[in-house]
Amino acid sequence: MNNLKVEARTTPLESVVKNILAVRKISASDRQVLRLALFSLHSLTVTEQDQIQQVYEELEAGRISLIK
């Protein structure tokens, strides 16, 4: 019998958000990904919308910094 391994896929947005929350910094390329996601907000999943909201809240609270 074949052992199939099912892996959860992560979108580029999810990967960027996970990285932002891990390093607590937003790079210029991260900002570009977030900007593009916001322009297509209607096509994002609920999970992706929640992740963007979490980044915004952390940024607003000063727990994430922007890198030039």
N, C-alpha and C positions, 0 to 999 in steps of 0.2 A: 504494500500500500504506500502511496506517495504521501510524504509529510509536507503539506503546503503550509507555509508560514504567511499569515496575513499581517501586513504591517499597515499601521495607520498612516495615511498620507498627510503631509503638512504642506500647506500652500506657502508660496514665498512670503505672503503677508504674515502668516502664523510664525514662520521661522524668524522673521525680522522682529516681531513683537516679543517672542521668547528671548531673543538676544538682547533687545532693549531692556527688558525687565531683569535679565541676568546681570548685565554690566552697568545698568542704571545710567546709561548715556545714549543719546540719539545722534548718530552721525549724519552727515549730509546725504549719503545714499539712503539711510533709513528714512530721513525726512521725505525724500523723493518717493519712496514706496508708499509711505503713509499718505502723501499728497494725492498720488494716483488712486489710492484706495478710496479716499474721500470723494473724489470725482465720480466714482462708480459705486457710491454707497448703497444704492438700490439693489445692486447685484451681489452684495456681500452676504455671507451667511450670518445668522444671529451670533454665532460664536465669534466670527471675525469682527462684527460690530461691537461686541462686548470687549474684545481685546483692545480695540482702538480706544474705547471709552476708558479702559483701565490705564492705558498709557497716558491719556489726557489727564486723568485724575492724579496720577503719580507726578506728572510734569507740573501740574498746577500746584500740587502740594510741595514742590521743591525737592522731591525724592529722585528725580531724573534730571540730568543736565544735558544741555545741547552742546555739541562739539562743532566748531566751525570747519 
